[in-house]
Amino acid sequence: MHSDLDVFHRLTQLDKEFPGAAILTHKDGVLPPAFADLWANPRLLNFMEQILGPRVCASPIWNVRPKGPSASTPDGDIPWHQDSGYFDPASYRTMIPVVWVPLLDVTEDNGCLQVVEGGHKTGMVCDHLNCYADTWHVMLDESKVEQTLNVSLEKDVKTLPIKKGSFIIFNNLVPHRSLPNKSEEIRWSLDLRYQKPGLPEGLYGELPTITLRDPADPDLKVDWSPYIENRHVHQHKMTSGKDAAPAEMLDTTMTGPWMKQWRLVNSNRHTQAAGLALQGQRA
Ligand SMILES: O=C(O)CCC(=O)C(=O)O
C-alpha cells in the first residue's frame, strides 16, 4: 500500500504497480466535507457574487484530479479545450466559472495550466474532437480555433504557474490545457464550478445545482446531499443507457456524454467502452 509515502508520491507508486489506480481515484467522486467547505468558502463566494450576482450556486461538474507523472500516467494530460466541450449544449449560454485550486505549487514542470487569453470573447463554443491520445478527454479542433474563437494557440497562450494557496478563475469558454507532469509527484488539484440558479447546468439535468449563497436566506445551511452520489455513475448511465454495476466502477475506463457530442477521430479503450467506433470499424 506504500503507506510510508506522502500524498504526493503514494499514488505514483500505486499506479505504476496497478495501472489505472489514478483513474479510479479520479472516478471515485467522493465529496469530503473539507472539499465542500472550500467550495462554499465565503471569500470564494464573494468573488463569485461579483461575477454571477447575489445568488450563487454550485454547478454539478467538479473534479479532484490526481495528475500523475505523464511518463507513467498520461491519462492526466489534458489537451486544449473549453469546458463547454464537455457540457450539455443547453448550457452554452450559462456562465459557469471554475475555481481551479492546486494542492501544491504548480510549475511548468509538474503540470500547471495554460489558458488562451481572450479565447472566450466571441462567446462561441468551438468544435471539439474525441478523444485525445489514450484518454477520455475532448480536444479543440485546432483547425477551427482561429476562425471561431479569433485567437491563436501560439501567440495568445499564457502559462500560469501558481503557488499553493492560490487559485485560478476562468469561465467555461476560455480555452485551456495542462502541461505534462515531468515530476514524480502527483499534481493534485480541485476544479469547482459555480453558476446562477435556474439556468441549465452542463450535466443534462442529471444532477441539480446547489444553492451556496442567497441574500433571502442569510443563515443558509448548504445541502450537499445531491453531490454525495458519484457523478461518474450518472455519466456512465448517460453514455451506456444502463446503471453501472459496482464492478464497472472498478473498471479503469471513463465514459461520458461528451463522447457522443463530437466527432470521433481516435479510438481507444475509453471510446470502445462507450460503444463508439471510428467509421468503418466495429465498436
Ligand atoms: O487540472 C487539469 O489538469 C485540467 C483542468 C481542467 O481542464 C479544468 O478544470 O477544466
The ligand as an SDF file (V2000), in Angstrom:
LIG
                    3D

 10  9  0  0  0  0  0  0  0  0999 V2000
   -6.3730   20.0950  -13.8990 O   0  0  0  0  0  0  0  0  0  0  0  0
   -6.0790   19.9440  -15.0850 C   0  0  0  0  0  0  0  0  0  0  0  0
   -5.0570   19.3670  -15.4440 O   0  0  0  0  0  0  0  0  0  0  0  0
   -7.0010   20.4460  -16.1400 C   0  0  0  0  0  0  0  0  0  0  0  0
   -8.1160   21.2020  -15.5450 C   0  0  0  0  0  0  0  0  0  0  0  0
   -9.2170   21.4440  -16.4710 C   0  0  0  0  0  0  0  0  0  0  0  0
   -9.1620   21.2080  -17.6520 O   0  0  0  0  0  0  0  0  0  0  0  0
  -10.4400   22.0180  -15.9360 C   0  0  0  0  0  0  0  0  0  0  0  0
  -10.5280   22.2440  -14.7200 O   0  0  0  0  0  0  0  0  0  0  0  0
  -11.3590   22.2510  -16.7240 O   0  0  0  0  0  0  0  0  0  0  0  0
  1  2  2  0
  2  3  1  0
  2  4  1  0
  4  5  1  0
  5  6  1  0
  6  7  2  0
  6  8  1  0
  8  9  2  0
  8 10  1  0
M  END
$$$$
